[in-house]
């Protein structure tokens, strides 16, 4: 499924360090976008908000 990310507000992850940066856009209804900050026009992973919360929760505990 393709999501419209027009109007996304991108922010760098607080866990990003040096050149290894991830940006997240969680200001849109129904979708959370994740992209490589070094390639802002490149591909974007799209998560449902529930899936994103689960992903973040899981990574915090591992």
PDB file of N, CA, C and O in Angstrom:
ATOM      1  N   UNK A   1       0.842  -1.176   0.000  1.00  0.00           N
ATOM      2  CA  UNK A   1       0.000   0.000   0.000  1.00  0.00           C
ATOM      3  C   UNK A   1       0.894   1.249   0.000  1.00  0.00           C
ATOM      4  O   UNK A   1       1.868   1.322   0.749  1.00  0.00           O
ATOM      5  N   UNK A   2       0.558   2.208  -0.831  1.00  0.00           N
ATOM      6  CA  UNK A   2       1.308   3.456  -0.915  1.00  0.00           C
ATOM      7  C   UNK A   2       0.596   4.502  -0.068  1.00  0.00           C
ATOM      8  O   UNK A   2      -0.619   4.676  -0.165  1.00  0.00           O
ATOM      9  N   UNK A   3       1.369   5.195   0.763  1.00  0.00           N
ATOM     10  CA  UNK A   3       0.801   6.227   1.626  1.00  0.00           C
ATOM     11  C   UNK A   3       1.225   7.608   1.139  1.00  0.00           C
ATOM     12  O   UNK A   3       2.347   7.791   0.667  1.00  0.00           O
ATOM     13  N   UNK A   4       0.345   8.551   1.254  1.00  0.00           N
ATOM     14  CA  UNK A   4       0.651   9.939   0.920  1.00  0.00           C
ATOM     15  C   UNK A   4       1.306  10.580   2.140  1.00  0.00           C
ATOM     16  O   UNK A   4       0.669  10.746   3.180  1.00  0.00           O
ATOM     17  N   UNK A   5       2.563  10.933   2.009  1.00  0.00           N
ATOM     18  CA  UNK A   5       3.292  11.544   3.122  1.00  0.00           C
ATOM     19  C   UNK A   5       3.441  13.054   2.945  1.00  0.00           C
ATOM     20  O   UNK A   5       4.300  13.678   3.567  1.00  0.00           O
ATOM     21  N   UNK A   6       2.593  13.637   2.086  1.00  0.00           N
ATOM     22  CA  UNK A   6       2.587  15.081   1.922  1.00  0.00           C
ATOM     23  C   UNK A   6       2.265  15.729   3.261  1.00  0.00           C
ATOM     24  O   UNK A   6       1.293  15.350   3.915  1.00  0.00           O
ATOM     25  N   UNK A   7       3.055  16.680   3.665  1.00  0.00           N
ATOM     26  CA  UNK A   7       2.842  17.363   4.940  1.00  0.00           C
ATOM     27  C   UNK A   7       3.554  16.712   6.107  1.00  0.00           C
ATOM     28  O   UNK A   7       3.409  17.148   7.249  1.00  0.00           O
ATOM     29  N   UNK A   8       4.332  15.655   5.825  1.00  0.00           N
ATOM     30  CA  UNK A   8       5.064  14.981   6.896  1.00  0.00           C
ATOM     31  C   UNK A   8       6.096  15.921   7.506  1.00  0.00           C
ATOM     32  O   UNK A   8       6.800  16.634   6.791  1.00  0.00           O
ATOM     33  N   UNK A   9       6.179  15.914   8.816  1.00  0.00           N
ATOM     34  CA  UNK A   9       7.203  16.664   9.535  1.00  0.00           C
ATOM     35  C   UNK A   9       8.236  15.658  10.020  1.00  0.00           C
ATOM     36  O   UNK A   9       7.955  14.845  10.901  1.00  0.00           O
ATOM     37  N   UNK A  10       9.421  15.715   9.450  1.00  0.00           N
ATOM     38  CA  UNK A  10      10.470  14.749   9.740  1.00  0.00           C
ATOM     39  C   UNK A  10      11.337  15.228  10.893  1.00  0.00           C
ATOM     40  O   UNK A  10      11.675  16.408  10.979  1.00  0.00           O
ATOM     41  N   UNK A  11      11.696  14.305  11.776  1.00  0.00           N
ATOM     42  CA  UNK A  11      12.605  14.610  12.883  1.00  0.00           C
ATOM     43  C   UNK A  11      13.590  13.462  13.011  1.00  0.00           C
ATOM     44  O   UNK A  11      13.261  12.306  12.746  1.00  0.00           O
ATOM     45  N   UNK A  12      14.804  13.801  13.421  1.00  0.00           N
ATOM     46  CA  UNK A  12      15.817  12.757  13.605  1.00  0.00           C
ATOM     47  C   UNK A  12      15.541  11.979  14.871  1.00  0.00           C
ATOM     48  O   UNK A  12      15.087  12.525  15.877  1.00  0.00           O
ATOM     49  N   UNK A  13      15.822  10.712  14.800  1.00  0.00           N
ATOM     50  CA  UNK A  13      15.681   9.855  15.966  1.00  0.00           C
ATOM     51  C   UNK A  13      16.638  10.308  17.057  1.00  0.00           C
ATOM     52  O   UNK A  13      17.760  10.724  16.769  1.00  0.00           O
ATOM     53  N   UNK A  14      16.203  10.229  18.298  1.00  0.00           N
ATOM     54  CA  UNK A  14      17.078  10.583  19.419  1.00  0.00           C
ATOM     55  C   UNK A  14      18.208   9.571  19.560  1.00  0.00           C
ATOM     56  O   UNK A  14      19.197   9.846  20.241  1.00  0.00           O
ATOM     57  N   UNK A  15      18.083   8.425  18.940  1.00  0.00           N
ATOM     58  CA  UNK A  15      19.111   7.376  18.991  1.00  0.00           C
ATOM     59  C   UNK A  15      20.112   7.477  17.845  1.00  0.00           C
ATOM     60  O   UNK A  15      21.073   6.709  17.806  1.00  0.00           O
ATOM     61  N   UNK A  16      19.913   8.398  16.919  1.00  0.00           N
ATOM     62  CA  UNK A  16      20.828   8.541  15.793  1.00  0.00           C
ATOM     63  C   UNK A  16      22.147   9.126  16.274  1.00  0.00           C
ATOM     64  O   UNK A  16      22.181   9.997  17.143  1.00  0.00           O
ATOM     65  N   UNK A  17      23.228   8.631  15.690  1.00  0.00           N
ATOM     66  CA  UNK A  17      24.562   9.123  16.056  1.00  0.00           C
ATOM     67  C   UNK A  17      25.403   9.254  14.797  1.00  0.00           C
ATOM     68  O   UNK A  17      25.375   8.392  13.920  1.00  0.00           O
ATOM     69  N   UNK A  18      26.152  10.351  14.724  1.00  0.00           N
ATOM     70  CA  UNK A  18      27.029  10.549  13.577  1.00  0.00           C
ATOM     71  C   UNK A  18      26.267  10.566  12.275  1.00  0.00           C
ATOM     72  O   UNK A  18      25.225  11.213  12.171  1.00  0.00           O
ATOM     73  N   UNK A  19      26.779   9.856  11.271  1.00  0.00           N
ATOM     74  CA  UNK A  19      26.148   9.815   9.956  1.00  0.00           C
ATOM     75  C   UNK A  19      25.065   8.762   9.821  1.00  0.00           C
ATOM     76  O   UNK A  19      24.416   8.670   8.780  1.00  0.00           O
ATOM     77  N   UNK A  20      24.865   7.973  10.857  1.00  0.00           N
ATOM     78  CA  UNK A  20      23.870   6.899  10.823  1.00  0.00           C
ATOM     79  C   UNK A  20      22.550   7.415  11.388  1.00  0.00           C
ATOM     80  O   UNK A  20      22.199   7.119  12.530  1.00  0.00           O
ATOM     81  N   UNK A  21      21.827   8.182  10.591  1.00  0.00           N
ATOM     82  CA  UNK A  21      20.622   8.845  11.097  1.00  0.00           C
ATOM     83  C   UNK A  21      19.348   8.308  10.463  1.00  0.00           C
ATOM     84  O   UNK A  21      19.292   8.015   9.269  1.00  0.00           O
ATOM     85  N   UNK A  22      18.350   8.194  11.290  1.00  0.00           N
ATOM     86  CA  UNK A  22      17.016   7.808  10.855  1.00  0.00           C
ATOM     87  C   UNK A  22      16.088   8.969  11.190  1.00  0.00           C
ATOM     88  O   UNK A  22      16.196   9.572  12.258  1.00  0.00           O
ATOM     89  N   UNK A  23      15.174   9.278  10.271  1.00  0.00           N
ATOM     90  CA  UNK A  23      14.174  10.308  10.526  1.00  0.00           C
ATOM     91  C   UNK A  23      12.796   9.667  10.572  1.00  0.00           C
ATOM     92  O   UNK A  23      12.505   8.717   9.845  1.00  0.00           O
ATOM     93  N   UNK A  24      11.963  10.208  11.439  1.00  0.00           N
ATOM     94  CA  UNK A  24      10.613   9.690  11.630  1.00  0.00           C
ATOM     95  C   UNK A  24       9.617  10.820  11.432  1.00  0.00           C
ATOM     96  O   UNK A  24       9.841  11.943  11.883  1.00  0.00           O
ATOM     97  N   UNK A  25       8.522  10.521  10.758  1.00  0.00           N
ATOM     98  CA  UNK A  25       7.412  11.471  10.610  1.00  0.00           C
ATOM     99  C   UNK A  25       6.188  10.790  11.216  1.00  0.00           C
ATOM    100  O   UNK A  25       5.657   9.829  10.659  1.00  0.00           O
ATOM    101  N   UNK A  26       5.751  11.305  12.364  1.00  0.00           N
ATOM    102  CA  UNK A  26       4.605  10.698  13.045  1.00  0.00           C
ATOM    103  C   UNK A  26       3.466  11.682  13.251  1.00  0.00           C
ATOM    104  O   UNK A  26       2.654  11.531  14.164  1.00  0.00           O
ATOM    105  N   UNK A  27       3.418  12.695  12.387  1.00  0.00           N
ATOM    106  CA  UNK A  27       2.386  13.721  12.526  1.00  0.00           C
ATOM    107  C   UNK A  27       1.190  13.517  11.600  1.00  0.00           C
ATOM    108  O   UNK A  27       0.276  14.342  11.581  1.00  0.00           O
ATOM    109  N   UNK A  28       1.185  12.437  10.840  1.00  0.00           N
ATOM    110  CA  UNK A  28       0.089  12.193   9.905  1.00  0.00           C
ATOM    111  C   UNK A  28      -0.861  11.123  10.446  1.00  0.00           C
ATOM    112  O   UNK A  28      -0.418  10.185  11.108  1.00  0.00           O
ATOM    113  N   UNK A  29      -2.144  11.253  10.175  1.00  0.00           N
ATOM    114  CA  UNK A  29      -3.090  10.243  10.679  1.00  0.00           C
ATOM    115  C   UNK A  29      -2.911   8.904   9.960  1.00  0.00           C
ATOM    116  O   UNK A  29      -2.869   8.842   8.732  1.00  0.00           O
ATOM    117  N   UNK A  30      -2.808   7.847  10.747  1.00  0.00           N
ATOM    118  CA  UNK A  30      -2.803   6.505  10.187  1.00  0.00           C
ATOM    119  C   UNK A  30      -1.503   5.977   9.643  1.00  0.00           C
ATOM    120  O   UNK A  30      -1.455   4.836   9.183  1.00  0.00           O
ATOM    121  N   UNK A  31      -0.437   6.766   9.675  1.00  0.00           N
ATOM    122  CA  UNK A  31       0.844   6.298   9.121  1.00  0.00           C
ATOM    123  C   UNK A  31       2.012   6.967   9.838  1.00  0.00           C
ATOM    124  O   UNK A  31       1.949   8.141  10.203  1.00  0.00           O
ATOM    125  N   UNK A  32       3.079   6.191  10.032  1.00  0.00           N
ATOM    126  CA  UNK A  32       4.343   6.708  10.548  1.00  0.00           C
ATOM    127  C   UNK A  32       5.394   6.393   9.492  1.00  0.00           C
ATOM    128  O   UNK A  32       5.592   5.233   9.130  1.00  0.00           O
ATOM    129  N   UNK A  33       6.063   7.425   9.002  1.00  0.00           N
ATOM    130  CA  UNK A  33       7.096   7.248   7.987  1.00  0.00           C
ATOM    131  C   UNK A  33       8.474   7.213   8.619  1.00  0.00           C
ATOM    132  O   UNK A  33       8.738   7.904   9.604  1.00  0.00           O
ATOM    133  N   UNK A  34       9.356   6.394   8.038  1.00  0.00           N
ATOM    134  CA  UNK A  34      10.736   6.281   8.503  1.00  0.00           C
ATOM    135  C   UNK A  34      11.633   6.321   7.271  1.00  0.00           C
ATOM    136  O   UNK A  34      11.393   5.612   6.294  1.00  0.00           O
ATOM    137  N   UNK A  35      12.677   7.163   7.328  1.00  0.00           N
ATOM    138  CA  UNK A  35      13.590   7.273   6.180  1.00  0.00           C
ATOM    139  C   UNK A  35      15.019   7.506   6.654  1.00  0.00           C
ATOM    140  O   UNK A  35      15.264   7.831   7.816  1.00  0.00           O
ATOM    141  N   UNK A  36      15.942   7.334   5.739  1.00  0.00           N
ATOM    142  CA  UNK A  36      17.361   7.605   5.965  1.00  0.00           C
ATOM    143  C   UNK A  36      17.575   9.106   5.779  1.00  0.00           C
ATOM    144  O   UNK A  36      17.258   9.650   4.721  1.00  0.00           O
ATOM    145  N   UNK A  37      18.101   9.768   6.780  1.00  0.00           N
ATOM    146  CA  UNK A  37      18.267  11.225   6.692  1.00  0.00           C
ATOM    147  C   UNK A  37      19.265  11.631   5.617  1.00  0.00           C
ATOM    148  O   UNK A  37      19.223  12.767   5.144  1.00  0.00           O
ATOM    149  N   UNK A  38      20.154  10.738   5.221  1.00  0.00           N
ATOM    150  CA  UNK A  38      21.127  11.058   4.180  1.00  0.00           C
ATOM    151  C   UNK A  38      20.519  10.995   2.785  1.00  0.00           C
ATOM    152  O   UNK A  38      21.144  11.429   1.818  1.00  0.00           O
ATOM    153  N   UNK A  39      19.308  10.460   2.670  1.00  0.00           N
ATOM    154  CA  UNK A  39      18.642  10.318   1.376  1.00  0.00           C
ATOM    155  C   UNK A  39      17.171  10.717   1.520  1.00  0.00           C
ATOM    156  O   UNK A  39      16.273   9.881   1.414  1.00  0.00           O
ATOM    157  N   UNK A  40      16.947  12.005   1.762  1.00  0.00           N
ATOM    158  CA  UNK A  40      15.599  12.504   2.044  1.00  0.00           C
ATOM    159  C   UNK A  40      14.612  12.255   0.905  1.00  0.00           C
ATOM    160  O   UNK A  40      13.407  12.199   1.148  1.00  0.00           O
ATOM    161  N   UNK A  41      15.084  12.106  -0.312  1.00  0.00           N
ATOM    162  CA  UNK A  41      14.166  11.846  -1.424  1.00  0.00           C
ATOM    163  C   UNK A  41      14.105  10.351  -1.756  1.00  0.00           C
ATOM    164  O   UNK A  41      13.470   9.951  -2.732  1.00  0.00           O
ATOM    165  N   UNK A  42      14.756   9.547  -0.953  1.00  0.00           N
ATOM    166  CA  UNK A  42      14.785   8.105  -1.188  1.00  0.00           C
ATOM    167  C   UNK A  42      13.566   7.395  -0.631  1.00  0.00           C
ATOM    168  O   UNK A  42      12.557   8.025  -0.315  1.00  0.00           O
ATOM    169  N   UNK A  43      13.664   6.087  -0.515  1.00  0.00           N
ATOM    170  CA  UNK A  43      12.527   5.284  -0.059  1.00  0.00           C
ATOM    171  C   UNK A  43      12.144   5.560   1.391  1.00  0.00           C
ATOM    172  O   UNK A  43      12.971   5.968   2.206  1.00  0.00           O
ATOM    173  N   UNK A  44      10.886   5.329   1.683  1.00  0.00           N
ATOM    174  CA  UNK A  44      10.337   5.531   3.023  1.00  0.00           C
ATOM    175  C   UNK A  44       9.629   4.246   3.444  1.00  0.00           C
ATOM    176  O   UNK A  44       8.859   3.669   2.677  1.00  0.00           O
ATOM    177  N   UNK A  45       9.900   3.811   4.662  1.00  0.00           N
ATOM    178  CA  UNK A  45       9.135   2.715   5.245  1.00  0.00           C
ATOM    179  C   UNK A  45       7.901   3.317   5.889  1.00  0.00           C
ATOM    180  O   UNK A  45       7.988   4.360   6.537  1.00  0.00           O
ATOM    181  N   UNK A  46       6.768   2.684   5.722  1.00  0.00           N
ATOM    182  CA  UNK A  46       5.520   3.178   6.312  1.00  0.00           C
ATOM    183  C   UNK A  46       4.973   2.135   7.278  1.00  0.00           C
ATOM    184  O   UNK A  46       4.811   0.966   6.928  1.00  0.00           O
ATOM    185  N   UNK A  47       4.692   2.577   8.496  1.00  0.00           N
ATOM    186  CA  UNK A  47       4.146   1.727   9.547  1.00  0.00           C
ATOM    187  C   UNK A  47       2.779   2.257   9.960  1.00  0.00           C
ATOM    188  O   UNK A  47       2.519   3.455   9.852  1.00  0.00           O
ATOM    189  N   UNK A  48       1.914   1.383  10.426  1.00  0.00           N
ATOM    190  CA  UNK A  48       0.722   1.874  11.116  1.00  0.00           C
ATOM    191  C   UNK A  48       1.204   2.395  12.468  1.00  0.00           C
ATOM    192  O   UNK A  48       2.247   1.950  12.947  1.00  0.00           O
ATOM    193  N   UNK A  49       0.492   3.312  13.093  1.00  0.00           N
ATOM    194  CA  UNK A  49       0.914   3.777  14.411  1.00  0.00           C
ATOM    195  C   UNK A  49       1.054   2.642  15.426  1.00  0.00           C
ATOM    196  O   UNK A  49       1.966   2.667  16.253  1.00  0.00           O
ATOM    197  N   UNK A  50       0.172   1.659  15.377  1.00  0.00           N
ATOM    198  CA  UNK A  50       0.258   0.522  16.308  1.00  0.00           C
ATOM    199  C   UNK A  50       1.528  -0.286  16.054  1.00  0.00           C
ATOM    200  O   UNK A  50       2.235  -0.641  16.997  1.00  0.00           O
ATOM    201  N   UNK A  51       1.818  -0.573  14.803  1.00  0.00           N
ATOM    202  CA  UNK A  51       3.020  -1.335  14.470  1.00  0.00           C
ATOM    203  C   UNK A  51       4.273  -0.568  14.867  1.00  0.00           C
ATOM    204  O   UNK A  51       5.241  -1.167  15.337  1.00  0.00           O
ATOM    205  N   UNK A  52       4.269   0.751  14.684  1.00  0.00           N
ATOM    206  CA  UNK A  52       5.427   1.566  15.060  1.00  0.00           C
ATOM    207  C   UNK A  52       5.642   1.529  16.574  1.00  0.00           C
ATOM    208  O   UNK A  52       6.773   1.369  17.032  1.00  0.00           O
ATOM    209  N   UNK A  53       4.575   1.673  17.346  1.00  0.00           N
ATOM    210  CA  UNK A  53       4.710   1.607  18.811  1.00  0.00           C
ATOM    211  C   UNK A  53       5.266   0.257  19.244  1.00  0.00           C
ATOM    212  O   UNK A  53       6.110   0.191  20.137  1.00  0.00           O
ATOM    213  N   UNK A  54       4.805  -0.807  18.623  1.00  0.00           N
ATOM    214  CA  UNK A  54       5.312  -2.146  18.955  1.00  0.00           C
ATOM    215  C   UNK A  54       6.787  -2.275  18.596  1.00  0.00           C
ATOM    216  O   UNK A  54       7.573  -2.820  19.370  1.00  0.00           O
ATOM    217  N   UNK A  55       7.156  -1.779  17.432  1.00  0.00           N
ATOM    218  CA  UNK A  55       8.554  -1.821  17.004  1.00  0.00           C
ATOM    219  C   UNK A  55       9.448  -1.072  17.989  1.00  0.00           C
ATOM    220  O   UNK A  55      10.468  -1.598  18.436  1.00  0.00           O
ATOM    221  N   UNK A  56       9.062   0.149  18.320  1.00  0.00           N
ATOM    222  CA  UNK A  56       9.861   0.958  19.250  1.00  0.00           C
ATOM    223  C   UNK A  56       9.941   0.287  20.617  1.00  0.00           C
ATOM    224  O   UNK A  56      11.011   0.234  21.223  1.00  0.00           O
ATOM    225  N   UNK A  57       8.822  -0.221  21.096  1.00  0.00           N
ATOM    226  CA  UNK A  57       8.801  -0.905  22.391  1.00  0.00           C
ATOM    227  C   UNK A  57       9.729  -2.112  22.378  1.00  0.00           C
ATOM    228  O   UNK A  57      10.484  -2.335  23.325  1.00  0.00           O
ATOM    229  N   UNK A  58       9.668  -2.886  21.303  1.00  0.00           N
ATOM    230  CA  UNK A  58      10.504  -4.082  21.203  1.00  0.00           C
ATOM    231  C   UNK A  58      11.995  -3.709  21.166  1.00  0.00           C
ATOM    232  O   UNK A  58      12.808  -4.357  21.826  1.00  0.00           O
ATOM    233  N   UNK A  59      12.354  -2.680  20.409  1.00  0.00           N
ATOM    234  CA  UNK A  59      13.765  -2.318  20.305  1.00  0.00           C
ATOM    235  C   UNK A  59      14.302  -1.748  21.601  1.00  0.00           C
ATOM    236  O   UNK A  59      15.490  -1.892  21.891  1.00  0.00           O
ATOM    237  N   UNK A  60      13.455  -1.103  22.389  1.00  0.00           N
ATOM    238  CA  UNK A  60      13.893  -0.564  23.680  1.00  0.00           C
ATOM    239  C   UNK A  60      14.238  -1.673  24.664  1.00  0.00           C
ATOM    240  O   UNK A  60      15.058  -1.480  25.562  1.00  0.00           O
ATOM    241  N   UNK A  61      13.609  -2.838  24.494  1.00  0.00           N
ATOM    242  CA  UNK A  61      13.815  -3.940  25.444  1.00  0.00           C
ATOM    243  C   UNK A  61      14.839  -4.953  24.966  1.00  0.00           C
ATOM    244  O   UNK A  61      15.024  -5.986  25.609  1.00  0.00           O
ATOM    245  N   UNK A  62      15.515  -4.682  23.846  1.00  0.00           N
ATOM    246  CA  UNK A  62      16.516  -5.621  23.331  1.00  0.00           C
ATOM    247  C   UNK A  62      17.820  -4.945  23.026  1.00  0.00           C
ATOM    248  O   UNK A  62      18.766  -5.598  22.584  1.00  0.00           O
TER     249      UNK A  62
END
